[in-house]
Amino acid sequence: MLEEKDLQAIAQLILASEERLRAEFHAKLEMEIRASEERMREGMSAEFHAGENRTHAYIENGVMKPIRLLAEGHAQILERLPGVGALDSLRGRVCNLERMVTEQGHEIDELKRA
């Protein structure tokens, strides 16, 4: 029959074996968790970059293209507009024409009364 010392020795062996197995289990669990986290990071990073690429494509095609077209149209309008010097000249000519029309209108009114 087993004596008290034998039972204690067996209990210590079982405890030591349990601790060793627990340590191995925790080490393996930590390793698996790290690997899982790394896979998650890689997946999230890939998804982030894919989303970033989609956003850039949308901005390039959906936003920048109409802005470029608008800018080109604006540039064409600016090319057709007269310069500052030409505008000043046109203002002077318009003032002269307005004065002449007013004078001629008065002359016509006088001729109608006569």
C-alpha positions in Angstrom: 0.0 0.0 0.0 1.1 3.6 -0.6 2.3 5.6 2.3 1.7 9.2 3.1 5.1 10.2 1.6 4.3 8.3 -1.6 1.0 10.1 -2.0 2.6 13.5 -1.3 5.3 12.7 -3.9 2.6 11.7 -6.4 0.7 14.9 -5.6 3.8 17.0 -6.1 4.5 15.3 -9.4 0.9 15.9 -10.6 1.1 19.5 -9.5 4.5 20.0 -11.3 3.1 18.3 -14.4 -0.1 20.5 -14.2 2.0 23.7 -13.9 4.2 22.6 -16.8 1.1 21.9 -18.9 -0.5 25.1 -17.9 2.6 27.1 -18.8 2.8 25.3 -22.2 -0.9 26.0 -22.7 -0.5 29.7 -21.9 2.5 30.0 -24.1 0.7 28.3 -27.0 -2.4 30.4 -26.4 -0.3 33.6 -26.4 1.3 32.6 -29.6 -2.1 31.8 -31.2 -3.5 35.1 -30.0 -0.5 37.1 -31.4 -0.8 35.3 -34.7 -4.6 36.0 -34.8 -4.0 39.7 -33.9 -1.4 39.9 -36.7 -3.8 38.4 -39.2 -6.4 40.9 -38.1 -4.0 43.8 -38.4 -3.0 42.7 -41.9 -6.7 42.3 -42.9 -7.6 45.7 -41.5 -4.6 47.3 -43.1 -5.5 45.8 -46.5 -9.1 46.9 -46.1 -8.0 50.3 -45.1 -5.8 50.6 -48.1 -8.6 49.3 -50.4 -11.0 51.9 -48.9 -8.3 54.6 -49.4 -7.8 53.6 -53.0 -11.6 53.7 -53.6 -11.8 57.1 -52.0 -9.0 58.4 -54.2 -10.6 57.0 -57.3 -13.9 58.6 -56.4 -12.3 61.9 -55.8 -10.3 61.7 -59.0 -13.3 60.7 -61.1 -16.3 62.1 -59.3 -14.9 65.4 -57.9 -11.8 66.4 -59.7 -13.1 65.8 -63.2 -16.1 68.2 -62.9 -13.8 70.7 -61.2 -11.3 70.5 -64.1 -14.2 70.9 -66.6 -15.4 73.9 -64.7 -12.0 75.4 -64.6 -11.5 74.9 -68.3 -14.9 76.6 -69.0 -13.9 79.4 -66.7 -10.6 79.8 -68.5 -12.4 80.0 -71.9 -14.8 82.7 -70.5 -11.8 84.7 -69.2 -10.1 84.5 -72.6 -13.2 86.0 -74.3 -13.6 88.8 -71.8 -12.0 92.1 -72.8 -9.0 93.4 -70.8 -9.1 96.2 -68.2 -7.9 98.8 -70.8 -10.5 97.7 -73.3 -13.2 98.0 -70.6 -12.2 101.5 -69.8 -12.3 102.4 -73.5 -15.7 100.8 -73.8 -17.0 102.7 -70.8 -15.9 106.0 -72.4 -17.5 105.1 -75.7 -20.8 104.1 -73.9 -20.8 107.4 -72.0 -20.4 109.4 -75.2 -23.1 107.4 -76.9 -25.5 107.9 -74.0 -24.8 111.7 -74.1 -25.3 111.8 -77.8 -28.6 109.8 -77.6 -29.9 112.1 -74.9 -29.0 115.3 -76.9 -30.6 113.9 -80.1 -33.7 112.9 -78.1 -34.0 116.5 -76.9 -33.4 117.8 -80.5 -36.1 115.4 -81.7 -38.5 116.6 -79.0 -37.9 120.3 -80.0 -38.4 119.5 -83.7 -41.7 117.8 -82.8 -42.9 120.9 -80.9 -42.0 123.3 -83.7 
